């Protein structure tokens, strides 16, 4: 059955009679249009892992219940997959069922809804922050030309306002506004339907941003645009943003497999903490949904800056 024939099937029978491949294909189209490439790839890997397991167990998709989801989860743990991978793939399956329920009004309960992942060992963030010297060095690679001004502006927003890559990608010129006597940027964050949160553009962030605003001009549209001949003026893509940042890392001599584009956001948060920002301030800047996420950054900073090991003293002993 072709994907465009799905609508002709009675909704109550959809999950029983439509080929699974067609349902998966529709969900993948949705992911590719709404999610970052890395997220879409990770979700598809998780779903395909689940479907392969179902096939091996001789279980049809329509007969899946929470206990079956738990069996699959436990099999992943037994096979040595990390808790983070298990949780991510569970999320993929949960969202796949949610897509079927919401998109086609399939009258079933989401079997993965209440199934929880395994607890991670909690060894800190997988992406390291940049040192202050490294952040400065990255910004200094941005030349005083059109491309350099753009790159400095987007890197500056990530390093001084803790923007995510997806938020830089989605930013429009109209999102820059004033509130009180401060310049702010309304942010369209992950899993949000609109730009409904904001970050404050600090003086240092404004110094990075202002030259690009002059270069860009006042025409409406995306805040950051491509400068290549083939796609000039179009919204800068997620892959291009990552390539810009990693390219600047290379020029600045920043090395390390755990230092990614996201490290700039990580750097902004930890730097604010080290310079006295309280948890509520950091939570608002970082736009964390959970206060525990914010506290995790404090614990990580304090573990290195104020370790208990430094307080151990045996007097005159060695």
C-alpha positions in Angstrom: 0.0 0.0 0.0 1.4 3.4 -1.0 1.9 6.1 1.5 -0.8 8.3 0.0 -3.3 5.5 0.3 -3.1 5.5 4.1 -6.0 8.0 4.4 -8.3 5.6 2.7 -7.9 3.0 5.5 -10.3 3.1 8.4 -8.4 4.8 11.2 -9.3 2.2 13.7 -7.7 -0.4 11.4 -4.7 1.6 10.3 -2.0 0.1 12.4 -3.3 -3.4 11.6 -3.6 -3.2 7.8 -1.1 -0.6 6.6 2.4 -1.9 5.8 4.7 -0.9 8.6 7.2 0.4 6.0 4.7 3.0 4.9 4.1 4.2 8.5 7.8 4.4 9.1 8.3 6.3 5.8 5.7 8.9 6.8 7.3 9.4 10.2 10.7 9.7 8.7 9.4 12.4 6.3 8.0 14.2 9.4 11.3 13.9 11.2 13.3 15.2 8.2 11.1 18.3 8.0 10.9 19.1 11.7 14.0 17.9 13.4 17.7 18.5 13.1 19.5 15.9 11.0 21.3 14.3 13.9 18.1 14.0 15.9 16.2 12.5 13.0 19.0 10.0 12.3 19.1 9.0 16.0 15.4 8.5 16.2 15.3 6.4 13.0 18.1 4.2 14.3 16.2 3.7 17.5 12.9 2.8 15.8 14.6 0.5 13.3 16.4 -1.3 16.2 13.0 -1.8 17.8 11.3 -3.0 14.6 14.2 -5.5 14.0 13.8 -6.8 17.5 10.0 -7.2 17.0 10.6 -9.1 13.8 13.0 -11.4 15.5 10.5 -12.1 18.3 7.7 -12.6 15.8 5.7 -9.8 17.3 3.5 -7.5 15.1 3.6 -3.8 15.7 -0.2 -3.7 16.3 0.1 -6.1 19.3 2.8 -4.2 21.2 1.9 -3.5 24.8 4.1 -1.9 27.6 5.4 -5.2 28.8 6.8 -5.9 25.3 8.5 -2.4 25.3 10.1 -3.3 28.7 11.3 -6.6 27.3 13.0 -4.8 24.4 14.5 -2.2 26.8 15.9 -4.9 29.0 17.3 -6.8 26.0 19.2 -3.6 25.0 20.7 -3.4 28.5 21.7 -7.0 28.4 23.3 -6.5 25.0 25.6 -3.8 26.6 24.0 -0.7 25.2 24.6 2.4 27.3 21.8 3.9 29.4 21.8 7.0 27.3 21.3 5.0 24.1 18.5 3.0 25.6 16.7 6.1 26.8 17.1 7.8 23.4 15.8 4.8 21.5 12.9 4.5 23.9 12.1 8.2 23.2 12.1 7.4 19.5 9.6 4.6 19.8 7.4 6.7 22.2 7.3 9.5 19.6 6.7 7.2 16.7 3.5 5.9 18.4 2.6 9.4 19.4 2.9 10.4 15.7 0.5 7.6 14.6 -2.0 8.6 17.3 -1.9 12.3 16.6 -1.4 12.3 12.8 -3.9 9.5 12.0 -6.1 9.5 15.1 -5.2 5.8 15.7 -7.4 4.8 18.7 -4.7 3.1 20.8 -2.8 3.9 23.9 0.9 4.7 23.5 2.5 1.5 24.8 5.9 3.2 25.4 4.4 6.2 27.2 5.1 5.0 30.8 8.2 2.9 30.1 11.2 4.5 31.5 14.8 4.2 30.5 17.7 2.9 32.6 19.5 5.4 34.8 22.8 6.7 33.5 25.9 6.4 35.6 26.1 10.2 35.5 29.7 11.0 34.8 29.0 14.5 33.6 28.4 16.0 30.2 29.7 14.3 27.1 30.6 17.6 25.5 33.3 19.6 27.2 33.3 23.3 27.6 35.9 25.5 26.0 38.3 27.4 28.2 37.9 31.2 28.2 41.1 31.4 26.2 39.7 29.1 23.6 36.5 31.0 23.2 38.5 34.2 22.7 40.8 32.5 20.2 37.8 31.2 18.2 36.2 34.6 18.0 39.5 36.2 17.0 39.7 33.9 13.9 36.7 35.8 12.5 38.1 38.3 10.0 36.7 41.8 9.5 35.0 40.8 6.2 31.4 39.8 5.5 31.9 36.1 6.2 33.9 36.8 9.3 31.4 39.2 10.7 28.6 36.7 10.2 30.6 33.9 11.9 31.6 36.1 14.8 28.0 37.1 15.3 26.6 33.5 15.4 29.5 32.2 17.6 29.1 35.2 19.9 25.4 34.4 20.5 26.2 30.8 21.3 29.1 31.8 23.6 27.5 34.7 25.4 23.8 33.8 25.3 23.9 30.0 25.4 22.1 29.5 22.2 21.7 26.1 20.7 22.5 25.4 17.1 18.8 24.9 16.2 18.1 28.3 17.8 20.7 30.0 15.7 19.3 28.3 12.7 15.7 29.4 13.4 16.5 33.0 14.5 14.9 35.8 12.3 15.8 39.5 12.3 12.3 40.3 13.7 13.2 38.2 16.8 15.6 41.0 17.8 13.6 43.4 20.0 14.0 45.7 22.9 12.5 45.0 26.3 12.9 47.7 28.9 16.2 49.2 27.9 17.8 45.9 26.9 18.2 44.3 23.5 16.8 40.8 23.5 16.4 37.9 21.1 13.3 35.9 21.1 14.3 32.2 20.8 12.6 29.4 19.0 14.0 26.5 21.0 13.9 22.8 20.6 10.4 21.2 20.8 8.9 24.6 20.8 6.3 25.8 18.2 7.3 29.4 18.2 9.9 31.9 19.5 8.4 32.2 23.0 11.5 32.6 25.2 14.2 35.2 25.1 17.8 35.8 25.9 19.3 39.1 26.8 22.0 40.4 24.4 24.9 41.4 26.7 27.3 44.2 25.7 29.9 41.6 24.7 27.4 39.7 22.6 26.2 42.9 21.0 29.8 43.7 20.0 29.9 40.4 18.1 26.5 40.9 16.6 26.4 44.6 15.6 28.9 44.5 12.6 26.9 41.6 11.1 23.6 43.5 11.5 25.1 46.4 9.5 26.4 44.1 6.9 23.2 42.1 6.7 20.8 45.1 6.3 17.3 45.6 7.4 15.4 43.3 5.0 13.2 40.8 6.8 14.1 37.1 7.0 16.6 34.8 8.7 19.1 36.5 11.0 21.9 34.3 9.6 22.1 33.6 5.9 24.3 31.7 3.5 27.0 33.7 1.6 27.8 31.1 -1.0 27.0 31.8 -4.6 24.6 28.8 -4.9 22.4 29.6 -1.9 23.2 33.2 -1.1 20.6 34.9 1.1 18.9 31.7 2.2 18.6 30.6 5.8 21.9 29.1 7.1 21.4 25.4 7.6 22.2 23.3 10.7 25.0 21.5 8.9 26.5 24.8 7.7 26.4 26.3 11.2 28.2 23.2 12.6 30.8 23.4 9.8 31.4 27.1 10.5 32.0 26.5 14.2 34.2 23.5 13.8 36.1 25.3 11.1 36.8 28.2 13.4 37.8 25.7 16.1 40.4 24.3 13.7 41.8 27.8 12.9 41.9 28.6 16.7 43.7 25.4 17.5 40.9 24.0 19.6 41.2 20.2 19.8 39.4 17.4 21.4 36.7 15.0 20.3 34.4 16.1 23.0 34.5 19.8 22.0 31.6 20.3 19.6 29.3 23.1 18.5 27.3 22.5 21.6 30.4 23.2 23.7 29.8 26.9 23.2 26.5 26.7 25.0 28.1 24.6 27.7 30.8 27.2 28.0 28.3 30.0 28.4 26.5 28.2 31.2 29.5 27.1 33.2 31.2 30.5 32.8 28.2 32.3 34.1 28.2 30.0 37.1 31.9 30.5 37.8 31.3 34.3 37.7 28.6 34.3 40.3 25.3 33.7 38.5 22.7 32.1 40.8 20.7 29.0 39.7 17.5 30.9 38.8 19.5 33.3 36.5 21.2 30.4 34.8 18.0 28.5 34.4 16.3 31.5 32.7 19.3 32.1 30.4 19.7 28.4 29.5 15.9 27.9 29.2 16.1 24.6 31.0 12.7 22.9 31.5 13.9 21.2 34.7 15.7 22.9 37.6 17.6 19.7 38.1 19.2 20.2 34.7 20.5 23.5 35.9 21.7 22.1 39.2 23.7 19.5 37.3 25.9 22.2 35.8 26.5 23.6 39.3 27.5 20.2 40.6 29.8 19.7 37.7 31.5 23.1 38.1 31.8 22.6 41.9 33.3 19.1 41.5 36.2 20.6 39.7 36.5 24.0 41.3 35.9 23.0 44.9 36.7 19.3 45.2 36.6 17.6 48.5 40.0 16.2 47.7 41.6 19.6 48.2 40.4 19.7 51.8 42.1 16.5 52.8 45.0 17.4 55.1 47.0 15.0 57.3 48.9 17.8 59.1 52.6 17.2 58.9 52.2 13.8 57.3 53.0 13.1 53.7 
